[in-house]
């Protein structure tokens, strides 16, 4: 992304240093991190960072639609700055979460004709190719 500060402004987010660094981390690290991971990585660079700031920043990013939550596990929320339509695969051995492209227009979905779908998520679980 060419200019994170401008992108945040365009999406109604006041670009504080901490917000810029959190968004930058999500863009540069395609690891679908949890709050704890983001905090542990960034607190080394920003000693005044708190977990509350990370939680609040991610909540704001979600509200503004510039990140999406990954809810593969009930007790675990991960975050993804790639808001394009794609699916996720979580390896049950290593815990890694992978992105892959999916064409929703080619999926045959029945029973939603009279519904308004506002978002969709496709998740798969299994063993990744590195762990097989």
C-alpha positions as CSV (number, residue, x, y, z in Angstrom):
1,X,0.0,0.0,0.0
2,X,1.5,3.3,-1.1
3,X,0.6,5.5,1.8
4,X,-1.0,4.0,4.9
5,X,-1.6,7.4,6.5
6,X,-3.6,8.6,3.4
7,X,-5.5,5.3,3.2
8,X,-6.5,5.6,6.9
9,X,-7.6,9.2,6.4
10,X,-9.6,8.2,3.3
11,X,-11.4,5.6,5.4
12,X,-12.3,7.9,8.3
13,X,-9.5,6.9,10.6
14,X,-7.3,9.5,12.3
15,X,-3.8,8.2,11.5
16,X,-2.0,8.2,14.9
17,X,1.5,6.7,15.0
18,X,0.1,3.5,16.7
19,X,-2.7,3.1,14.2
20,X,-0.3,3.4,11.3
21,X,2.1,0.9,12.8
22,X,-0.8,-1.6,13.5
23,X,-2.1,-1.3,10.0
24,X,1.4,-1.5,8.5
25,X,2.0,-4.7,10.5
26,X,-1.2,-6.3,9.1
27,X,-0.2,-5.3,5.5
28,X,3.4,-6.5,5.8
29,X,2.7,-9.7,7.8
30,X,0.2,-11.9,6.1
31,X,0.1,-14.1,9.2
32,X,-3.5,-13.4,10.2
33,X,-2.4,-12.4,13.7
34,X,-4.3,-12.4,16.9
35,X,-4.2,-9.3,19.2
36,X,-1.5,-10.9,21.3
37,X,0.7,-11.4,18.3
38,X,0.4,-7.8,17.1
39,X,1.0,-6.5,20.6
40,X,4.1,-8.7,21.2
41,X,5.6,-7.7,17.8
42,X,5.0,-3.9,18.1
43,X,5.6,-3.3,21.8
44,X,9.3,-3.8,21.1
45,X,9.2,-0.8,18.7
46,X,6.5,1.1,20.7
47,X,7.1,0.6,24.4
48,X,4.1,2.7,25.3
49,X,1.7,0.4,23.3
50,X,-1.0,-1.4,25.3
51,X,-3.1,-4.3,24.4
52,X,-6.1,-2.1,24.9
53,X,-4.9,0.2,22.2
54,X,-4.4,-2.8,19.9
55,X,-8.0,-4.0,20.7
56,X,-9.5,-0.5,20.2
57,X,-7.6,0.1,17.0
58,X,-8.7,-3.2,15.5
59,X,-12.3,-2.5,16.5
60,X,-12.1,0.8,14.7
61,X,-10.5,-0.8,11.6
62,X,-13.4,-3.4,11.6
63,X,-16.0,-0.6,12.0
64,X,-14.4,1.2,9.0
65,X,-14.3,-1.9,6.9
66,X,-10.5,-1.8,6.3
67,X,-9.8,-5.2,8.0
68,X,-11.8,-8.3,8.4
69,X,-12.1,-10.7,11.3
70,X,-11.2,-14.4,10.8
71,X,-13.3,-16.5,13.1
72,X,-12.3,-20.0,12.3
73,X,-12.1,-21.0,15.9
74,X,-14.8,-20.0,18.5
75,X,-12.3,-18.6,21.0
76,X,-9.9,-17.0,18.6
77,X,-10.2,-13.9,16.5
78,X,-7.5,-13.2,13.9
79,X,-7.3,-10.1,11.6
80,X,-6.7,-9.7,7.9
81,X,-6.1,-6.4,6.1
82,X,-6.9,-8.1,2.8
83,X,-10.6,-7.3,2.4
84,X,-11.0,-8.7,-1.1
85,X,-13.1,-11.8,-1.5
86,X,-11.1,-14.8,-0.5
87,X,-11.3,-17.8,1.8
88,X,-9.1,-19.2,4.5
89,X,-7.6,-22.6,5.5
90,X,-6.3,-23.3,9.0
91,X,-3.9,-26.1,9.5
92,X,-4.8,-28.2,12.5
93,X,-1.1,-29.2,13.1
94,X,0.8,-25.9,12.9
95,X,-2.0,-23.4,13.3
96,X,-1.0,-21.5,10.2
97,X,-3.9,-19.7,8.4
98,X,-3.6,-19.5,4.6
99,X,-5.4,-17.3,2.1
100,X,-6.8,-18.7,-1.2
101,X,-9.0,-17.2,-3.9
102,X,-12.6,-18.2,-4.3
103,X,-15.1,-17.2,-6.9
104,X,-18.4,-16.8,-5.0
105,X,-20.3,-16.4,-8.2
106,X,-19.5,-20.0,-9.2
107,X,-20.7,-21.4,-5.8
108,X,-24.1,-22.9,-5.9
109,X,-25.9,-21.6,-2.9
110,X,-29.6,-22.4,-2.4
111,X,-32.1,-20.9,0.1
112,X,-30.8,-17.3,0.3
113,X,-32.9,-15.9,-2.6
114,X,-35.0,-13.8,-0.3
115,X,-32.2,-12.7,2.0
116,X,-29.8,-9.8,1.9
117,X,-26.3,-11.1,2.5
118,X,-24.0,-8.4,3.9
119,X,-20.9,-10.6,4.3
120,X,-19.7,-14.1,3.8
121,X,-16.8,-16.1,5.1
122,X,-15.4,-19.4,3.8
123,X,-13.2,-21.4,6.1
124,X,-11.6,-24.8,5.7
125,X,-9.6,-26.8,8.3
126,X,-7.3,-29.7,7.8
127,X,-3.6,-30.4,7.4
128,X,-1.5,-28.0,5.2
129,X,1.0,-29.2,2.6
130,X,4.0,-28.4,4.8
131,X,2.6,-30.6,7.6
132,X,1.5,-33.5,5.5
